[in-house]
Amino acid sequence: MVRAIILVKSPKKLIAARLRKITSVSDSFPTSGQFDAVAIIDVETLVQIKDVANNIQKISGVERTETMVEVQ
């Protein structure tokens, strides 16, 4: 299992709720600061992280993302 955190920049309200609808997103919540929301994802392989990030970037209003992979 691979876990990653994707930071999302989007001025859209309720972006965290939209993130939770994406497969593999185990949790998401709004944040203050440079990014507007965080998505925590759990996948089987590193390649799947890219797929989830691409799906997040396709959401209307998402300006940019930054992905951090958990290191164990």
TAVEN-V759044 format. One record per pair of residues at least 24 apart in sequence whose ideal C-beta (glycine too) atoms are under 10 Angstrom apart, sorted by the first residue. I is the first residue (numbers start at 0). J is the second residue. D is the distance in whole Angstrom. If there is no record, write none. Layout:
I	J	D
I	J	D
This chain:
0	41	6
0	42	8
0	43	7
0	44	10
0	69	10
0	71	10
1	40	8
1	41	7
1	42	5
1	43	7
1	44	7
1	45	6
1	46	9
1	47	7
1	48	7
1	68	7
1	69	7
1	71	9
2	39	7
2	40	7
2	41	5
2	42	8
2	48	9
2	67	10
2	68	8
2	69	4
2	70	10
2	71	9
3	38	9
3	39	8
3	40	5
3	41	8
3	42	8
3	45	9
3	47	9
3	48	5
3	49	10
3	51	8
3	52	8
3	66	6
3	67	6
3	68	5
3	69	6
4	37	6
4	38	7
4	39	6
4	40	8
4	65	9
4	66	7
4	67	5
4	68	8
4	69	8
5	34	9
5	36	9
5	37	7
5	38	4
5	39	8
5	40	6
5	48	8
5	51	7
5	52	6
5	55	6
5	56	9
5	64	5
5	65	7
5	66	5
5	67	8
5	68	10
6	30	8
6	32	9
6	33	8
6	34	4
6	35	9
6	36	8
6	37	6
6	38	8
6	63	9
6	64	6
6	65	4
6	66	8
6	67	7
7	34	6
7	35	6
7	36	4
7	37	7
7	38	6
7	52	10
7	55	6
7	56	9
7	58	8
7	60	10
7	61	6
7	62	8
7	63	8
7	64	5
7	65	8
8	33	7
8	34	5
8	35	6
8	36	9
8	60	10
8	61	7
8	62	5
8	63	5
8	64	7
8	65	8
9	34	9
9	35	5
9	36	7
9	55	9
9	58	7
9	59	9
9	60	5
9	61	5
9	62	6
9	63	9
9	64	9
10	35	7
10	60	7
10	61	10
10	62	7
11	35	8
11	36	9
11	58	8
11	59	7
11	60	4
11	61	8
11	62	9
12	60	9
13	60	10
14	38	9
14	55	9
14	58	7
14	59	10
14	60	7
14	61	7
17	55	9
17	58	6
17	59	9
17	60	9
17	61	9
18	51	10
18	54	10
18	55	7
18	58	8
18	61	9
20	54	10
20	58	9
21	51	6
21	54	5
21	55	6
21	57	10
21	58	8
22	47	10
22	50	9
22	51	8
22	54	8
23	47	7
23	48	9
23	50	8
23	51	5
23	54	9
24	51	7
24	54	9
24	55	8
27	55	10
33	65	9
34	62	10
34	63	9
34	64	9
34	65	7
35	60	10
35	61	9
35	62	9
36	61	9
36	64	10
37	67	10
38	64	9
38	66	9
39	69	9
40	66	9
40	68	10
40	69	10
41	69	10
